[in-house]
Protein backbone atom coordinates (compact mmCIF):
# COMPACT_ATOMS: atom_id res chain seq x y z
CA UNK A 1 0.00 0.00 0.00
CA UNK A 2 1.12 3.53 -0.76
CA UNK A 3 0.17 4.72 2.74
CA UNK A 4 2.75 2.37 4.26
CA UNK A 5 5.46 4.84 3.18
CA UNK A 6 4.21 7.10 5.97
CA UNK A 7 5.65 4.65 8.52
CA UNK A 8 9.07 4.67 6.88
CA UNK A 9 9.01 8.49 6.93
CA UNK A 10 7.87 8.48 10.56
CA UNK A 11 10.70 6.11 11.42
CA UNK A 12 13.19 8.51 9.82
CA UNK A 13 11.60 11.43 11.68
CA UNK A 14 11.86 9.53 14.97
CA UNK A 15 15.50 8.60 14.39
CA UNK A 16 16.34 12.19 13.35
CA UNK A 17 15.06 13.46 16.70
CA UNK A 18 12.18 15.52 15.33
CA UNK A 19 9.82 14.50 18.11
CA UNK A 20 10.26 15.74 21.66
CA UNK A 21 8.54 12.87 23.45
CA UNK A 22 9.60 9.82 21.49
CA UNK A 23 12.54 8.48 19.52
CA UNK A 24 11.08 5.14 18.46
CA UNK A 25 7.68 3.60 17.80
CA UNK A 26 5.77 3.52 21.08
CA UNK A 27 5.06 0.59 23.34
CA UNK A 28 1.97 0.18 25.55
CA UNK A 29 3.58 1.71 28.67
CA UNK A 30 4.74 4.85 26.88
CA UNK A 31 1.35 5.13 25.21
CA UNK A 32 -0.17 5.45 28.69
CA UNK A 33 2.07 8.49 29.29
CA UNK A 34 0.55 10.10 26.19
CA UNK A 35 -2.91 9.37 27.62
CA UNK A 36 -1.99 11.11 30.87
CA UNK A 37 -0.28 14.08 29.18
CA UNK A 38 -2.29 15.35 26.18
CA UNK A 39 0.29 18.08 25.48
CA UNK A 40 2.60 15.31 24.19
CA UNK A 41 0.52 15.08 20.99
CA UNK A 42 -0.47 12.08 18.89
CA UNK A 43 1.77 9.06 19.61
CA UNK A 44 3.49 7.31 16.74
CA UNK A 45 2.82 3.58 16.89
CA UNK A 46 3.63 0.93 14.30
CA UNK A 47 0.81 -1.30 13.09
CA UNK A 48 1.47 -4.93 12.24
CA UNK A 49 2.39 -5.95 8.73
CA UNK A 50 4.04 -2.79 7.37
CA UNK A 51 6.35 -4.08 4.64
CA UNK A 52 9.40 -2.00 5.62
CA UNK A 53 9.92 -3.70 8.99
CA UNK A 54 11.05 -7.08 10.28
CA UNK A 55 8.64 -8.25 12.98
CA UNK A 56 10.50 -11.47 13.88
CA UNK A 57 11.40 -10.22 17.40
CA UNK A 58 8.48 -7.84 17.82
CA UNK A 59 6.43 -7.31 20.95
CA UNK A 60 2.76 -6.76 20.21
CA UNK A 61 0.05 -4.83 22.00
CA UNK A 62 -3.56 -3.90 21.35
CA UNK A 63 -4.91 -0.37 21.55
CA UNK A 64 -8.53 0.03 22.61
CA UNK A 65 -9.95 2.28 19.91
CA UNK A 66 -12.53 4.08 22.04
CA UNK A 67 -10.09 4.77 24.89
CA UNK A 68 -7.48 6.05 22.42
CA UNK A 69 -10.04 8.21 20.65
CA UNK A 70 -11.27 9.80 23.87
CA UNK A 71 -7.81 10.43 25.32
CA UNK A 72 -5.88 11.44 22.20
CA UNK A 73 -8.46 12.92 19.82
CA UNK A 74 -10.93 14.01 22.53
CA UNK A 75 -13.89 12.38 20.81
CA UNK A 76 -15.90 9.20 21.22
CA UNK A 77 -16.73 9.15 17.51
CA UNK A 78 -14.90 6.17 16.05
CA UNK A 79 -15.73 7.40 12.53
CA UNK A 80 -13.61 10.52 13.15
CA UNK A 81 -11.00 10.77 10.34
CA UNK A 82 -8.10 10.63 12.83
CA UNK A 83 -9.35 7.27 14.11
CA UNK A 84 -9.92 5.94 10.61
CA UNK A 85 -6.37 6.82 9.64
CA UNK A 86 -4.75 5.64 12.87
CA UNK A 87 -6.51 2.27 12.90
CA UNK A 88 -6.66 1.61 9.13
CA UNK A 89 -4.41 -1.45 9.61
CA UNK A 90 -6.21 -2.64 12.74
CA UNK A 91 -5.65 -2.09 16.44
CA UNK A 92 -2.65 -4.38 16.99
CA UNK A 93 0.69 -2.56 17.11
CA UNK A 94 4.32 -3.64 17.48
CA UNK A 95 7.56 -2.55 19.13
CA UNK A 96 11.07 -3.99 18.95
CA UNK A 97 11.07 -4.14 15.15
CA UNK A 98 13.96 -3.60 12.76
CA UNK A 99 14.10 -1.92 9.41
CA UNK A 100 14.47 -4.49 6.63
CA UNK A 101 17.85 -4.17 4.89
CA UNK A 102 16.36 -3.80 1.43
CA UNK A 103 14.65 -0.56 2.55
CA UNK A 104 17.67 0.96 4.27
CA UNK A 105 18.64 3.10 1.25
CA UNK A 106 15.14 4.57 1.08
CA UNK A 107 15.22 5.28 4.82
CA UNK A 108 18.63 6.98 4.45
CA UNK A 109 17.18 9.19 1.69
CA UNK A 110 14.49 10.48 4.07
CA UNK A 111 16.93 10.79 6.96
CA UNK A 112 19.39 12.74 4.82
CA UNK A 113 16.70 15.19 3.71
CA UNK A 114 15.55 15.71 7.28
CA UNK A 115 19.09 16.39 8.46
CA UNK A 116 19.72 18.79 5.56
CA UNK A 117 16.57 20.73 6.35
CA UNK A 118 17.47 20.86 10.05
CA UNK A 119 20.89 22.31 9.14
CA UNK A 120 19.25 24.94 6.92
CA UNK A 121 16.85 25.93 9.67
CA UNK A 122 19.67 26.18 12.23
CA UNK A 123 21.66 28.36 9.82
CA UNK A 124 18.66 30.64 9.31
CA UNK A 125 18.17 30.90 13.08
CA UNK A 126 21.87 31.62 13.56
CA UNK A 127 21.52 34.51 11.07
CA UNK A 128 18.52 35.84 13.04
CA UNK A 129 16.03 35.00 10.33
CA UNK A 130 12.40 34.65 11.30
CA UNK A 131 11.01 31.27 10.26
CA UNK A 132 7.44 30.07 9.97
CA UNK A 133 6.28 26.58 9.10
CA UNK A 134 2.95 25.34 7.82
CA UNK A 135 1.38 22.00 6.97
CA UNK A 136 -0.70 21.61 3.84
CA UNK A 137 -2.89 18.67 2.80
CA UNK A 138 -3.03 19.27 -0.92
CA UNK A 139 -1.07 20.85 -3.75
CA UNK A 140 -0.68 24.60 -3.21
CA UNK A 141 -3.42 26.65 -4.87
CA UNK A 142 -4.41 30.33 -5.03
CA UNK A 143 -5.81 30.30 -1.48
CA UNK A 144 -2.50 28.98 -0.19
CA UNK A 145 -0.61 31.61 -2.20
CA UNK A 146 -2.52 34.39 -0.44
CA UNK A 147 -1.65 32.88 2.95
CA UNK A 148 1.99 32.39 1.90
CA UNK A 149 2.31 36.05 0.84
CA UNK A 150 0.84 37.22 4.14
CA UNK A 151 3.21 35.00 6.15
CA UNK A 152 6.23 36.16 4.14
CA UNK A 153 5.42 39.78 4.99
CA UNK A 154 6.01 38.90 8.64
CA UNK A 155 8.68 36.17 8.33
CA UNK A 156 11.86 35.79 6.31
CA UNK A 157 11.28 32.12 5.45
CA UNK A 158 8.37 29.73 5.12
CA UNK A 159 8.80 25.96 5.40
CA UNK A 160 5.97 23.87 3.97
CA UNK A 161 5.28 20.38 5.25
CA UNK A 162 2.97 18.50 2.86
CA UNK A 163 0.81 15.84 4.48
CA UNK A 164 -0.58 12.89 2.57
CA UNK A 165 -2.81 10.09 3.66
CA UNK A 166 -6.15 8.38 3.19
CA UNK A 167 -7.95 11.58 2.17
CA UNK A 168 -5.40 12.94 -0.29
CA UNK A 169 -2.47 11.55 -2.20
CA UNK A 170 0.35 13.97 -2.87
CA UNK A 171 3.57 13.79 -4.77
CA UNK A 172 6.16 16.16 -3.39
CA UNK A 173 9.80 16.91 -3.65
CA UNK A 174 11.91 17.42 -0.55
CA UNK A 175 14.10 20.53 -0.70
C-alpha positions in Angstrom: 0.0 0.0 0.0 1.1 3.5 -0.8 0.2 4.7 2.7 2.8 2.4 4.3 5.5 4.8 3.2 4.2 7.1 6.0 5.7 4.7 8.5 9.1 4.7 6.9 9.0 8.5 6.9 7.9 8.5 10.6 10.7 6.1 11.4 13.2 8.5 9.8 11.6 11.4 11.7 11.9 9.5 15.0 15.5 8.6 14.4 16.3 12.2 13.4 15.1 13.5 16.7 12.2 15.5 15.3 9.8 14.5 18.1 10.3 15.7 21.7 8.5 12.9 23.4 9.6 9.8 21.5 12.5 8.5 19.5 11.1 5.1 18.5 7.7 3.6 17.8 5.8 3.5 21.1 5.1 0.6 23.3 2.0 0.2 25.5 3.6 1.7 28.7 4.7 4.8 26.9 1.3 5.1 25.2 -0.2 5.5 28.7 2.1 8.5 29.3 0.5 10.1 26.2 -2.9 9.4 27.6 -2.0 11.1 30.9 -0.3 14.1 29.2 -2.3 15.3 26.2 0.3 18.1 25.5 2.6 15.3 24.2 0.5 15.1 21.0 -0.5 12.1 18.9 1.8 9.1 19.6 3.5 7.3 16.7 2.8 3.6 16.9 3.6 0.9 14.3 0.8 -1.3 13.1 1.5 -4.9 12.2 2.4 -6.0 8.7 4.0 -2.8 7.4 6.3 -4.1 4.6 9.4 -2.0 5.6 9.9 -3.7 9.0 11.1 -7.1 10.3 8.6 -8.3 13.0 10.5 -11.5 13.9 11.4 -10.2 17.4 8.5 -7.8 17.8 6.4 -7.3 21.0 2.8 -6.8 20.2 0.0 -4.8 22.0 -3.6 -3.9 21.4 -4.9 -0.4 21.5 -8.5 0.0 22.6 -10.0 2.3 19.9 -12.5 4.1 22.0 -10.1 4.8 24.9 -7.5 6.1 22.4 -10.0 8.2 20.6 -11.3 9.8 23.9 -7.8 10.4 25.3 -5.9 11.4 22.2 -8.5 12.9 19.8 -10.9 14.0 22.5 -13.9 12.4 20.8 -15.9 9.2 21.2 -16.7 9.2 17.5 -14.9 6.2 16.1 -15.7 7.4 12.5 -13.6 10.5 13.2 -11.0 10.8 10.3 -8.1 10.6 12.8 -9.4 7.3 14.1 -9.9 5.9 10.6 -6.4 6.8 9.6 -4.7 5.6 12.9 -6.5 2.3 12.9 -6.7 1.6 9.1 -4.4 -1.5 9.6 -6.2 -2.6 12.7 -5.7 -2.1 16.4 -2.6 -4.4 17.0 0.7 -2.6 17.1 4.3 -3.6 17.5 7.6 -2.5 19.1 11.1 -4.0 18.9 11.1 -4.1 15.1 14.0 -3.6 12.8 14.1 -1.9 9.4 14.5 -4.5 6.6 17.9 -4.2 4.9 16.4 -3.8 1.4 14.6 -0.6 2.6 17.7 1.0 4.3 18.6 3.1 1.3 15.1 4.6 1.1 15.2 5.3 4.8 18.6 7.0 4.4 17.2 9.2 1.7 14.5 10.5 4.1 16.9 10.8 7.0 19.4 12.7 4.8 16.7 15.2 3.7 15.5 15.7 7.3 19.1 16.4 8.5 19.7 18.8 5.6 16.6 20.7 6.4 17.5 20.9 10.0 20.9 22.3 9.1 19.3 24.9 6.9 16.8 25.9 9.7 19.7 26.2 12.2 21.7 28.4 9.8 18.7 30.6 9.3 18.2 30.9 13.1 21.9 31.6 13.6 21.5 34.5 11.1 18.5 35.8 13.0 16.0 35.0 10.3 12.4 34.6 11.3 11.0 31.3 10.3 7.4 30.1 10.0 6.3 26.6 9.1 3.0 25.3 7.8 1.4 22.0 7.0 -0.7 21.6 3.8 -2.9 18.7 2.8 -3.0 19.3 -0.9 -1.1 20.9 -3.7 -0.7 24.6 -3.2 -3.4 26.6 -4.9 -4.4 30.3 -5.0 -5.8 30.3 -1.5 -2.5 29.0 -0.2 -0.6 31.6 -2.2 -2.5 34.4 -0.4 -1.7 32.9 2.9 2.0 32.4 1.9 2.3 36.1 0.8 0.8 37.2 4.1 3.2 35.0 6.1 6.2 36.2 4.1 5.4 39.8 5.0 6.0 38.9 8.6 8.7 36.2 8.3 11.9 35.8 6.3 11.3 32.1 5.5 8.4 29.7 5.1 8.8 26.0 5.4 6.0 23.9 4.0 5.3 20.4 5.2 3.0 18.5 2.9 0.8 15.8 4.5 -0.6 12.9 2.6 -2.8 10.1 3.7 -6.1 8.4 3.2 -7.9 11.6 2.2 -5.4 12.9 -0.3 -2.5 11.5 -2.2 0.3 14.0 -2.9 3.6 13.8 -4.8 6.2 16.2 -3.4 9.8 16.9 -3.6 11.9 17.4 -0.5 14.1 20.5 -0.7 
